[in-house]
Structure formats: C-alpha cells, structure tokens
Amino acid sequence: MDSRVALIGIVVENYDSVQELNSILHEYSEVIIGRMGIPYKKRNVSVISVAVDASNDVINALCGKIGRLDGVSSKTVYAKLSDEE
C-alpha cells in the first residue's frame, strides 16, 4: 500500500483528553516522524503538530480517533510527494 507524508494539526482545548491523546499517538508511534507541542497559556489551549508517513487508511484511522476526543480538534494536510522520492 502506498505511503504518504502528512502533517496533522491538533488543537487541545480540554486538558482532560490529553492522556487519551498521548495514548493514541503512542499507538501510532511507528508511523510518526516527529511531533511538536506548544502550550498557549494565554488562550488556555495547546497546539500540536504531528508529521507522519503512512498509508491513507492509517492516517485516516489516526485522525478519526483524535477527532472523537472531547475538546480536541484536528486537520490533516498531505504532501504532494510520490513514493519514488
């Protein structure tokens, strides 16, 4: 199955969901290239970016699990790379 590079942007507004979010990210650790989290205390949110290299099915499953968390929003951006690069 073809692999794609994507960036998942996550905004956490409910800190009660952080433990479950980290558990989901750990579950998908083999496809995660890297992640960066920025707490924005002024607005009481955290912004997290997660770079992944995986099939569309795996990326969609990961984003679906994240999107079902209470107080957590996410969007995915896909790179226009081919597997040959």
mmCIF file as gemmi writes it, N, C-alpha and C atoms, coordinates in Angstrom:
data_model
loop_
_atom_site.group_PDB
_atom_site.id
_atom_site.type_symbol
_atom_site.label_atom_id
_atom_site.label_alt_id
_atom_site.label_comp_id
_atom_site.label_asym_id
_atom_site.label_entity_id
_atom_site.label_seq_id
_atom_site.pdbx_PDB_ins_code
_atom_site.Cartn_x
_atom_site.Cartn_y
_atom_site.Cartn_z
_atom_site.occupancy
_atom_site.B_iso_or_equiv
_atom_site.pdbx_formal_charge
_atom_site.auth_seq_id
_atom_site.auth_asym_id
_atom_site.pdbx_PDB_model_num
ATOM 1 N N . MET Axp A 1 ? 0.844 -1.179 0 1 0 ? 1 A 1
ATOM 2 C CA . MET Axp A 1 ? 0 0 0 1 0 ? 1 A 1
ATOM 3 C C . MET Axp A 1 ? 0.888 1.241 0 1 0 ? 1 A 1
ATOM 4 N N . ASP Axp A 2 ? 0.468 2.254 -0.764 1 0 ? 2 A 1
ATOM 5 C CA . ASP Axp A 2 ? 1.251 3.475 -0.876 1 0 ? 2 A 1
ATOM 6 C C . ASP Axp A 2 ? 1.301 4.234 0.435 1 0 ? 2 A 1
ATOM 7 N N . SER Axp A 3 ? 2.456 4.822 0.688 1 0 ? 3 A 1
ATOM 8 C CA . SER Axp A 3 ? 2.687 5.609 1.884 1 0 ? 3 A 1
ATOM 9 C C . SER Axp A 3 ? 2.648 7.082 1.516 1 0 ? 3 A 1
ATOM 10 N N . ARG Axp A 4 ? 2.126 7.894 2.414 1 0 ? 4 A 1
ATOM 11 C CA . ARG Axp A 4 ? 2.062 9.336 2.183 1 0 ? 4 A 1
ATOM 12 C C . ARG Axp A 4 ? 2.643 10.07 3.381 1 0 ? 4 A 1
ATOM 13 N N . VAL Axp A 5 ? 3.177 11.236 3.113 1 0 ? 5 A 1
ATOM 14 C CA . VAL Axp A 5 ? 3.652 12.112 4.177 1 0 ? 5 A 1
ATOM 15 C C . VAL Axp A 5 ? 2.546 13.123 4.449 1 0 ? 5 A 1
ATOM 16 N N . ALA Axp A 6 ? 2.236 13.311 5.713 1 0 ? 6 A 1
ATOM 17 C CA . ALA Axp A 6 ? 1.17 14.239 6.085 1 0 ? 6 A 1
ATOM 18 C C . ALA Axp A 6 ? 1.519 14.934 7.393 1 0 ? 6 A 1
ATOM 19 N N . LEU Axp A 7 ? 0.869 16.065 7.604 1 0 ? 7 A 1
ATOM 20 C CA . LEU Axp A 7 ? 1.006 16.821 8.841 1 0 ? 7 A 1
ATOM 21 C C . LEU Axp A 7 ? -0.37 16.91 9.476 1 0 ? 7 A 1
ATOM 22 N N . ILE Axp A 8 ? -0.459 16.482 10.717 1 0 ? 8 A 1
ATOM 23 C CA . ILE Axp A 8 ? -1.719 16.553 11.456 1 0 ? 8 A 1
ATOM 24 C C . ILE Axp A 8 ? -1.61 17.7 12.454 1 0 ? 8 A 1
ATOM 25 N N . GLY Axp A 9 ? -2.483 18.678 12.31 1 0 ? 9 A 1
ATOM 26 C CA . GLY Axp A 9 ? -2.544 19.793 13.246 1 0 ? 9 A 1
ATOM 27 C C . GLY Axp A 9 ? -3.612 19.509 14.283 1 0 ? 9 A 1
ATOM 28 N N . ILE Axp A 10 ? -3.254 19.62 15.558 1 0 ? 10 A 1
ATOM 29 C CA . ILE Axp A 10 ? -4.166 19.291 16.647 1 0 ? 10 A 1
ATOM 30 C C . ILE Axp A 10 ? -4.259 20.479 17.6 1 0 ? 10 A 1
ATOM 31 N N . VAL Axp A 11 ? -5.484 20.831 17.983 1 0 ? 11 A 1
ATOM 32 C CA . VAL Axp A 11 ? -5.702 21.869 18.992 1 0 ? 11 A 1
ATOM 33 C C . VAL Axp A 11 ? -6.436 21.22 20.16 1 0 ? 11 A 1
ATOM 34 N N . VAL Axp A 12 ? -5.829 21.313 21.332 1 0 ? 12 A 1
ATOM 35 C CA . VAL Axp A 12 ? -6.403 20.72 22.543 1 0 ? 12 A 1
ATOM 36 C C . VAL Axp A 12 ? -6.976 21.835 23.412 1 0 ? 12 A 1
ATOM 37 N N . GLU Axp A 13 ? -8.288 21.797 23.612 1 0 ? 13 A 1
ATOM 38 C CA . GLU Axp A 13 ? -8.958 22.77 24.475 1 0 ? 13 A 1
ATOM 39 C C . GLU Axp A 13 ? -9.377 22.146 25.799 1 0 ? 13 A 1
ATOM 40 N N . ASN Axp A 14 ? -9.477 20.834 25.849 1 0 ? 14 A 1
ATOM 41 C CA . ASN Axp A 14 ? -9.876 20.121 27.063 1 0 ? 14 A 1
ATOM 42 C C . ASN Axp A 14 ? -8.702 19.274 27.532 1 0 ? 14 A 1
ATOM 43 N N . TYR Axp A 15 ? -8.034 19.736 28.573 1 0 ? 15 A 1
ATOM 44 C CA . TYR Axp A 15 ? -6.838 19.04 29.048 1 0 ? 15 A 1
ATOM 45 C C . TYR Axp A 15 ? -7.138 17.673 29.661 1 0 ? 15 A 1
ATOM 46 N N . ASP Axp A 16 ? -8.41 17.387 29.933 1 0 ? 16 A 1
ATOM 47 C CA . ASP Axp A 16 ? -8.779 16.056 30.423 1 0 ? 16 A 1
ATOM 48 C C . ASP Axp A 16 ? -8.583 14.991 29.342 1 0 ? 16 A 1
ATOM 49 N N . SER Axp A 17 ? -8.484 15.404 28.075 1 0 ? 17 A 1
ATOM 50 C CA . SER Axp A 17 ? -8.308 14.467 26.961 1 0 ? 17 A 1
ATOM 51 C C . SER Axp A 17 ? -6.847 14.205 26.614 1 0 ? 17 A 1
ATOM 52 N N . VAL Axp A 18 ? -5.927 14.88 27.273 1 0 ? 18 A 1
ATOM 53 C CA . VAL Axp A 18 ? -4.507 14.774 26.917 1 0 ? 18 A 1
ATOM 54 C C . VAL Axp A 18 ? -3.961 13.363 27.112 1 0 ? 18 A 1
ATOM 55 N N . GLN Axp A 19 ? -4.304 12.703 28.187 1 0 ? 19 A 1
ATOM 56 C CA . GLN Axp A 19 ? -3.782 11.361 28.424 1 0 ? 19 A 1
ATOM 57 C C . GLN Axp A 19 ? -4.243 10.402 27.323 1 0 ? 19 A 1
ATOM 58 N N . GLU Axp A 20 ? -5.502 10.492 26.94 1 0 ? 20 A 1
ATOM 59 C CA . GLU Axp A 20 ? -6.011 9.62 25.872 1 0 ? 20 A 1
ATOM 60 C C . GLU Axp A 20 ? -5.371 9.979 24.525 1 0 ? 20 A 1
ATOM 61 N N . LEU Axp A 21 ? -5.15 11.274 24.268 1 0 ? 21 A 1
ATOM 62 C CA . LEU Axp A 21 ? -4.474 11.696 23.044 1 0 ? 21 A 1
ATOM 63 C C . LEU Axp A 21 ? -3.067 11.115 22.991 1 0 ? 21 A 1
ATOM 64 N N . ASN Axp A 22 ? -2.326 11.22 24.085 1 0 ? 22 A 1
ATOM 65 C CA . ASN Axp A 22 ? -0.967 10.669 24.113 1 0 ? 22 A 1
ATOM 66 C C . ASN Axp A 22 ? -0.971 9.158 23.917 1 0 ? 22 A 1
ATOM 67 N N . SER Axp A 23 ? -1.978 8.483 24.442 1 0 ? 23 A 1
ATOM 68 C CA . SER Axp A 23 ? -2.1 7.042 24.261 1 0 ? 23 A 1
ATOM 69 C C . SER Axp A 23 ? -2.319 6.691 22.786 1 0 ? 23 A 1
ATOM 70 N N . ILE Axp A 24 ? -3.163 7.464 22.108 1 0 ? 24 A 1
ATOM 71 C CA . ILE Axp A 24 ? -3.404 7.241 20.682 1 0 ? 24 A 1
ATOM 72 C C . ILE Axp A 24 ? -2.133 7.488 19.886 1 0 ? 24 A 1
ATOM 73 N N . LEU Axp A 25 ? -1.436 8.583 20.176 1 0 ? 25 A 1
ATOM 74 C CA . LEU Axp A 25 ? -0.193 8.878 19.459 1 0 ? 25 A 1
ATOM 75 C C . LEU Axp A 25 ? 0.847 7.785 19.702 1 0 ? 25 A 1
ATOM 76 N N . HIS Axp A 26 ? 0.901 7.256 20.913 1 0 ? 26 A 1
ATOM 77 C CA . HIS Axp A 26 ? 1.832 6.167 21.207 1 0 ? 26 A 1
ATOM 78 C C . HIS Axp A 26 ? 1.471 4.915 20.396 1 0 ? 26 A 1
ATOM 79 N N . GLU Axp A 27 ? 0.184 4.659 20.248 1 0 ? 27 A 1
ATOM 80 C CA . GLU Axp A 27 ? -0.296 3.509 19.475 1 0 ? 27 A 1
ATOM 81 C C . GLU Axp A 27 ? 0.18 3.583 18.018 1 0 ? 27 A 1
ATOM 82 N N . TYR Axp A 28 ? 0.314 4.796 17.492 1 0 ? 28 A 1
ATOM 83 C CA . TYR Axp A 28 ? 0.725 5.011 16.106 1 0 ? 28 A 1
ATOM 84 C C . TYR Axp A 28 ? 2.183 5.466 15.997 1 0 ? 28 A 1
ATOM 85 N N . SER Axp A 29 ? 2.974 5.221 16.998 1 0 ? 29 A 1
ATOM 86 C CA . SER Axp A 29 ? 4.346 5.743 17.043 1 0 ? 29 A 1
ATOM 87 C C . SER Axp A 29 ? 5.214 5.27 15.885 1 0 ? 29 A 1
ATOM 88 N N . GLU Axp A 30 ? 4.914 4.102 15.313 1 0 ? 30 A 1
ATOM 89 C CA . GLU Axp A 30 ? 5.754 3.589 14.227 1 0 ? 30 A 1
ATOM 90 C C . GLU Axp A 30 ? 5.61 4.399 12.938 1 0 ? 30 A 1
ATOM 91 N N . VAL Axp A 31 ? 4.546 5.186 12.788 1 0 ? 31 A 1
ATOM 92 C CA . VAL Axp A 31 ? 4.375 5.997 11.578 1 0 ? 31 A 1
ATOM 93 C C . VAL Axp A 31 ? 4.648 7.478 11.825 1 0 ? 31 A 1
ATOM 94 N N . ILE Axp A 32 ? 4.914 7.842 13.081 1 0 ? 32 A 1
ATOM 95 C CA . ILE Axp A 32 ? 5.163 9.246 13.415 1 0 ? 32 A 1
ATOM 96 C C . ILE Axp A 32 ? 6.627 9.594 13.15 1 0 ? 32 A 1
ATOM 97 N N . ILE Axp A 33 ? 6.824 10.602 12.314 1 0 ? 33 A 1
ATOM 98 C CA . ILE Axp A 33 ? 8.171 11.101 12.01 1 0 ? 33 A 1
ATOM 99 C C . ILE Axp A 33 ? 8.647 11.995 13.152 1 0 ? 33 A 1
ATOM 100 N N . GLY Axp A 34 ? 7.756 12.84 13.648 1 0 ? 34 A 1
ATOM 101 C CA . GLY Axp A 34 ? 8.093 13.744 14.742 1 0 ? 34 A 1
ATOM 102 C C . GLY Axp A 34 ? 6.856 14.513 15.174 1 0 ? 34 A 1
ATOM 103 N N . ARG Axp A 35 ? 6.954 15.114 16.336 1 0 ? 35 A 1
ATOM 104 C CA . ARG Axp A 35 ? 5.837 15.907 16.838 1 0 ? 35 A 1
ATOM 105 C C . ARG Axp A 35 ? 6.362 17.088 17.639 1 0 ? 35 A 1
ATOM 106 N N . MET Axp A 36 ? 5.559 18.151 17.653 1 0 ? 36 A 1
ATOM 107 C CA . MET Axp A 36 ? 5.919 19.336 18.411 1 0 ? 36 A 1
ATOM 108 C C . MET Axp A 36 ? 4.651 19.875 19.064 1 0 ? 36 A 1
ATOM 109 N N . GLY Axp A 37 ? 4.733 20.14 20.339 1 0 ? 37 A 1
ATOM 110 C CA . GLY Axp A 37 ? 3.599 20.694 21.06 1 0 ? 37 A 1
ATOM 111 C C . GLY Axp A 37 ? 3.933 22.051 21.644 1 0 ? 37 A 1
ATOM 112 N N . ILE Axp A 38 ? 2.975 22.958 21.546 1 0 ? 38 A 1
ATOM 113 C CA . ILE Axp A 38 ? 3.173 24.305 22.057 1 0 ? 38 A 1
ATOM 114 C C . ILE Axp A 38 ? 2.001 24.664 22.966 1 0 ? 38 A 1
ATOM 115 N N . PRO Axp A 39 ? 2.246 24.783 24.261 1 0 ? 39 A 1
ATOM 116 C CA . PRO Axp A 39 ? 1.162 25.24 25.139 1 0 ? 39 A 1
ATOM 117 C C . PRO Axp A 39 ? 0.976 26.75 24.983 1 0 ? 39 A 1
ATOM 118 N N . TYR Axp A 40 ? -0.247 27.182 24.776 1 0 ? 40 A 1
ATOM 119 C CA . TYR Axp A 40 ? -0.551 28.606 24.628 1 0 ? 40 A 1
ATOM 120 C C . TYR Axp A 40 ? -1.402 29.01 25.823 1 0 ? 40 A 1
ATOM 121 N N . LYS Axp A 41 ? -0.724 29.333 26.911 1 0 ? 41 A 1
ATOM 122 C CA . LYS Axp A 41 ? -1.384 29.586 28.19 1 0 ? 41 A 1
ATOM 123 C C . LYS Axp A 41 ? -2.34 30.779 28.144 1 0 ? 41 A 1
ATOM 124 N N . LYS Axp A 42 ? -2.016 31.771 27.334 1 0 ? 42 A 1
ATOM 125 C CA . LYS Axp A 42 ? -2.866 32.958 27.232 1 0 ? 42 A 1
ATOM 126 C C . LYS Axp A 42 ? -4.286 32.591 26.793 1 0 ? 42 A 1
ATOM 127 N N . ARG Axp A 43 ? -4.41 31.588 25.903 1 0 ? 43 A 1
ATOM 128 C CA . ARG Axp A 43 ? -5.719 31.169 25.392 1 0 ? 43 A 1
ATOM 129 C C . ARG Axp A 43 ? -6.175 29.832 25.98 1 0 ? 43 A 1
ATOM 130 N N . ASN Axp A 44 ? -5.376 29.26 26.876 1 0 ? 44 A 1
ATOM 131 C CA . ASN Axp A 44 ? -5.678 28.001 27.555 1 0 ? 44 A 1
ATOM 132 C C . ASN Axp A 44 ? -5.897 26.839 26.573 1 0 ? 44 A 1
ATOM 133 N N . VAL Axp A 45 ? -5.026 26.764 25.56 1 0 ? 45 A 1
ATOM 134 C CA . VAL Axp A 45 ? -5.05 25.662 24.598 1 0 ? 45 A 1
ATOM 135 C C . VAL Axp A 45 ? -3.622 25.192 24.357 1 0 ? 45 A 1
ATOM 136 N N . SER Axp A 46 ? -3.506 24.03 23.754 1 0 ? 46 A 1
ATOM 137 C CA . SER Axp A 46 ? -2.211 23.548 23.272 1 0 ? 46 A 1
ATOM 138 C C . SER Axp A 46 ? -2.346 23.255 21.792 1 0 ? 46 A 1
ATOM 139 N N . VAL Axp A 47 ? -1.306 23.585 21.043 1 0 ? 47 A 1
ATOM 140 C CA . VAL Axp A 47 ? -1.269 23.339 19.613 1 0 ? 47 A 1
ATOM 141 C C . VAL Axp A 47 ? -0.182 22.308 19.36 1 0 ? 47 A 1
ATOM 142 N N . ILE Axp A 48 ? -0.547 21.233 18.677 1 0 ? 48 A 1
ATOM 143 C CA . ILE Axp A 48 ? 0.387 20.132 18.438 1 0 ? 48 A 1
ATOM 144 C C . ILE Axp A 48 ? 0.439 19.856 16.946 1 0 ? 48 A 1
ATOM 145 N N . SER Axp A 49 ? 1.637 19.691 16.418 1 0 ? 49 A 1
ATOM 146 C CA . SER Axp A 49 ? 1.795 19.248 15.03 1 0 ? 49 A 1
ATOM 147 C C . SER Axp A 49 ? 2.473 17.885 15.046 1 0 ? 49 A 1
ATOM 148 N N . VAL Axp A 50 ? 1.937 16.973 14.244 1 0 ? 50 A 1
ATOM 149 C CA . VAL Axp A 50 ? 2.46 15.616 14.168 1 0 ? 50 A 1
ATOM 150 C C . VAL Axp A 50 ? 2.716 15.286 12.699 1 0 ? 50 A 1
ATOM 151 N N . ALA Axp A 51 ? 3.962 15.014 12.358 1 0 ? 51 A 1
ATOM 152 C CA . ALA Axp A 51 ? 4.319 14.607 10.995 1 0 ? 51 A 1
ATOM 153 C C . ALA Axp A 51 ? 4.302 13.082 10.931 1 0 ? 51 A 1
ATOM 154 N N . VAL Axp A 52 ? 3.635 12.545 9.895 1 0 ? 52 A 1
ATOM 155 C CA . VAL Axp A 52 ? 3.508 11.095 9.762 1 0 ? 52 A 1
ATOM 156 C C . VAL Axp A 52 ? 3.867 10.652 8.348 1 0 ? 52 A 1
ATOM 157 N N . ASP Axp A 53 ? 4.252 9.387 8.226 1 0 ? 53 A 1
ATOM 158 C CA . ASP Axp A 53 ? 4.488 8.739 6.931 1 0 ? 53 A 1
ATOM 159 C C . ASP Axp A 53 ? 3.772 7.396 7.003 1 0 ? 53 A 1
ATOM 160 N N . ALA Axp A 54 ? 2.61 7.312 6.347 1 0 ? 54 A 1
ATOM 161 C CA . ALA Axp A 54 ? 1.774 6.117 6.46 1 0 ? 54 A 1
ATOM 162 C C . ALA Axp A 54 ? 0.799 6.053 5.291 1 0 ? 54 A 1
ATOM 163 N N . SER Axp A 55 ? 0.057 4.97 5.22 1 0 ? 55 A 1
ATOM 164 C CA . SER Axp A 55 ? -0.977 4.829 4.191 1 0 ? 55 A 1
ATOM 165 C C . SER Axp A 55 ? -2.153 5.747 4.529 1 0 ? 55 A 1
ATOM 166 N N . ASN Axp A 56 ? -2.975 6.031 3.51 1 0 ? 56 A 1
ATOM 167 C CA . ASN Axp A 56 ? -4.171 6.849 3.751 1 0 ? 56 A 1
ATOM 168 C C . ASN Axp A 56 ? -5.053 6.23 4.824 1 0 ? 56 A 1
ATOM 169 N N . ASP Axp A 57 ? -5.197 4.91 4.802 1 0 ? 57 A 1
ATOM 170 C CA . ASP Axp A 57 ? -6.053 4.239 5.778 1 0 ? 57 A 1
ATOM 171 C C . ASP Axp A 57 ? -5.561 4.454 7.201 1 0 ? 57 A 1
ATOM 172 N N . VAL Axp A 58 ? -4.254 4.35 7.401 1 0 ? 58 A 1
ATOM 173 C CA . VAL Axp A 58 ? -3.688 4.525 8.742 1 0 ? 58 A 1
ATOM 174 C C . VAL Axp A 58 ? -3.825 5.98 9.19 1 0 ? 58 A 1
ATOM 175 N N . ILE Axp A 59 ? -3.537 6.913 8.29 1 0 ? 59 A 1
ATOM 176 C CA . ILE Axp A 59 ? -3.66 8.337 8.629 1 0 ? 59 A 1
ATOM 177 C C . ILE Axp A 59 ? -5.107 8.67 8.973 1 0 ? 59 A 1
ATOM 178 N N . ASN Axp A 60 ? -6.048 8.168 8.176 1 0 ? 60 A 1
ATOM 179 C CA . ASN Axp A 60 ? -7.465 8.432 8.448 1 0 ? 60 A 1
ATOM 180 C C . ASN Axp A 60 ? -7.913 7.82 9.769 1 0 ? 60 A 1
ATOM 181 N N . ALA Axp A 61 ? -7.434 6.625 10.077 1 0 ? 61 A 1
ATOM 182 C CA . ALA Axp A 61 ? -7.784 5.986 11.355 1 0 ? 61 A 1
ATOM 183 C C . ALA Axp A 61 ? -7.249 6.801 12.528 1 0 ? 61 A 1
ATOM 184 N N . LEU Axp A 62 ? -6.001 7.248 12.419 1 0 ? 62 A 1
ATOM 185 C CA . LEU Axp A 62 ? -5.398 8.065 13.477 1 0 ? 62 A 1
ATOM 186 C C . LEU Axp A 62 ? -6.182 9.354 13.66 1 0 ? 62 A 1
ATOM 187 N N . CYS Axp A 63 ? -6.462 10.054 12.566 1 0 ? 63 A 1
ATOM 188 C CA . CYS Axp A 63 ? -7.198 11.322 12.664 1 0 ? 63 A 1
ATOM 189 C C . CYS Axp A 63 ? -8.609 11.115 13.184 1 0 ? 63 A 1
ATOM 190 N N . GLY Axp A 64 ? -9.24 10.014 12.811 1 0 ? 64 A 1
ATOM 191 C CA . GLY Axp A 64 ? -10.579 9.719 13.306 1 0 ? 64 A 1
ATOM 192 C C . GLY Axp A 64 ? -10.6 9.526 14.806 1 0 ? 64 A 1
ATOM 193 N N . LYS Axp A 65 ? -9.617 8.802 15.332 1 0 ? 65 A 1
ATOM 194 C CA . LYS Axp A 65 ? -9.539 8.583 16.782 1 0 ? 65 A 1
ATOM 195 C C . LYS Axp A 65 ? -9.289 9.899 17.515 1 0 ? 65 A 1
ATOM 196 N N . ILE Axp A 66 ? -8.411 10.717 16.959 1 0 ? 66 A 1
ATOM 197 C CA . ILE Axp A 66 ? -8.114 12.013 17.579 1 0 ? 66 A 1
ATOM 198 C C . ILE Axp A 66 ? -9.359 12.9 17.557 1 0 ? 66 A 1
ATOM 199 N N . GLY Axp A 67 ? -10.054 12.911 16.429 1 0 ? 67 A 1
ATOM 200 C CA . GLY Axp A 67 ? -11.227 13.768 16.266 1 0 ? 67 A 1
ATOM 201 C C . GLY Axp A 67 ? -12.388 13.416 17.179 1 0 ? 67 A 1
ATOM 202 N N . ARG Axp A 68 ? -12.429 12.19 17.68 1 0 ? 68 A 1
ATOM 203 C CA . ARG Axp A 68 ? -13.51 11.786 18.575 1 0 ? 68 A 1
ATOM 204 C C . ARG Axp A 68 ? -13.253 12.173 20.038 1 0 ? 68 A 1
ATOM 205 N N . LEU Axp A 69 ? -12.065 12.669 20.328 1 0 ? 69 A 1
ATOM 206 C CA . LEU Axp A 69 ? -11.762 13.075 21.701 1 0 ? 69 A 1
ATOM 207 C C . LEU Axp A 69 ? -12.49 14.375 22.046 1 0 ? 69 A 1
ATOM 208 N N . ASP Axp A 70 ? -12.972 14.456 23.262 1 0 ? 70 A 1
ATOM 209 C CA . ASP Axp A 70 ? -13.681 15.642 23.72 1 0 ? 70 A 1
ATOM 210 C C . ASP Axp A 70 ? -12.736 16.836 23.83 1 0 ? 70 A 1
ATOM 211 N N . GLY Axp A 71 ? -13.098 17.934 23.183 1 0 ? 71 A 1
ATOM 212 C CA . GLY Axp A 71 ? -12.298 19.15 23.284 1 0 ? 71 A 1
ATOM 213 C C . GLY Axp A 71 ? -11.011 19.12 22.486 1 0 ? 71 A 1
ATOM 214 N N . VAL Axp A 72 ? -10.933 18.236 21.488 1 0 ? 72 A 1
ATOM 215 C CA . VAL Axp A 72 ? -9.74 18.127 20.645 1 0 ? 72 A 1
ATOM 216 C C . VAL Axp A 72 ? -10.168 18.249 19.185 1 0 ? 72 A 1
ATOM 217 N N . SER Axp A 73 ? -9.515 19.155 18.442 1 0 ? 73 A 1
ATOM 218 C CA . SER Axp A 73 ? -9.787 19.34 17.018 1 0 ? 73 A 1
ATOM 219 C C . SER Axp A 73 ? -8.54 18.978 16.232 1 0 ? 73 A 1
ATOM 220 N N . SER Axp A 74 ? -8.744 18.456 15.007 1 0 ? 74 A 1
ATOM 221 C CA . SER Axp A 74 ? -7.579 18.133 14.18 1 0 ? 74 A 1
ATOM 222 C C . SER Axp A 74 ? -7.907 18.293 12.702 1 0 ? 74 A 1
ATOM 223 N N . LYS Axp A 75 ? -6.88 18.587 11.938 1 0 ? 75 A 1
ATOM 224 C CA . LYS Axp A 75 ? -6.956 18.675 10.479 1 0 ? 75 A 1
ATOM 225 C C . LYS Axp A 75 ? -5.679 18.065 9.921 1 0 ? 75 A 1
ATOM 226 N N . THR Axp A 76 ? -5.778 17.524 8.718 1 0 ? 76 A 1
ATOM 227 C CA . THR Axp A 76 ? -4.628 16.88 8.097 1 0 ? 76 A 1
ATOM 228 C C . THR Axp A 76 ? -4.309 17.541 6.763 1 0 ? 76 A 1
ATOM 229 N N . VAL Axp A 77 ? -3.016 17.741 6.521 1 0 ? 77 A 1
ATOM 230 C CA . VAL Axp A 77 ? -2.523 18.264 5.261 1 0 ? 77 A 1
ATOM 231 C C . VAL Axp A 77 ? -1.584 17.22 4.68 1 0 ? 77 A 1
ATOM 232 N N . TYR Axp A 78 ? -1.801 16.872 3.409 1 0 ? 78 A 1
ATOM 233 C CA . TYR Axp A 78 ? -0.983 15.844 2.758 1 0 ? 78 A 1
ATOM 234 C C . TYR Axp A 78 ? 0.05 16.475 1.84 1 0 ? 78 A 1
ATOM 235 N N . ALA Axp A 79 ? 1.264 15.92 1.84 1 0 ? 79 A 1
ATOM 236 C CA . ALA Axp A 79 ? 2.307 16.374 0.925 1 0 ? 79 A 1
ATOM 237 C C . ALA Axp A 79 ? 2.029 15.809 -0.458 1 0 ? 79 A 1
ATOM 238 N N . LYS Axp A 80 ? 2.486 16.498 -1.465 1 0 ? 80 A 1
ATOM 239 C CA . LYS Axp A 80 ? 2.33 16.041 -2.845 1 0 ? 80 A 1
ATOM 240 C C . LYS Axp A 80 ? 3.59 15.318 -3.292 1 0 ? 80 A 1
ATOM 241 N N . LEU Axp A 81 ? 4.001 14.327 -2.51 1 0 ? 81 A 1
ATOM 242 C CA . LEU Axp A 81 ? 5.204 13.545 -2.798 1 0 ? 81 A 1
ATOM 243 C C . LEU Axp A 81 ? 4.828 12.209 -3.405 1 0 ? 81 A 1
ATOM 244 N N . SER Axp A 82 ? 5.684 11.701 -4.26 1 0 ? 82 A 1
ATOM 245 C CA . SER Axp A 82 ? 5.485 10.348 -4.75 1 0 ? 82 A 1
ATOM 246 C C . SER Axp A 82 ? 6.366 9.402 -3.946 1 0 ? 82 A 1
ATOM 247 N N . ASP Axp A 83 ? 6.083 8.093 -4.009 1 0 ? 83 A 1
ATOM 248 C CA . ASP Axp A 83 ? 6.881 7.098 -3.284 1 0 ? 83 A 1
ATOM 249 C C . ASP Axp A 83 ? 8.309 7.001 -3.798 1 0 ? 83 A 1
ATOM 250 N N . GLU Axp A 84 ? 8.561 7.482 -5.006 1 0 ? 84 A 1
ATOM 251 C CA . GLU Axp A 84 ? 9.891 7.36 -5.605 1 0 ? 84 A 1
ATOM 252 C C . GLU Axp A 84 ? 10.914 8.297 -4.997 1 0 ? 84 A 1
ATOM 253 N N . GLU Axp A 85 ? 10.466 9.322 -4.313 1 0 ? 85 A 1
ATOM 254 C CA . GLU Axp A 85 ? 11.399 10.316 -3.761 1 0 ? 85 A 1
ATOM 255 C C . GLU Axp A 85 ? 11.998 9.86 -2.466 1 0 ? 85 A 1
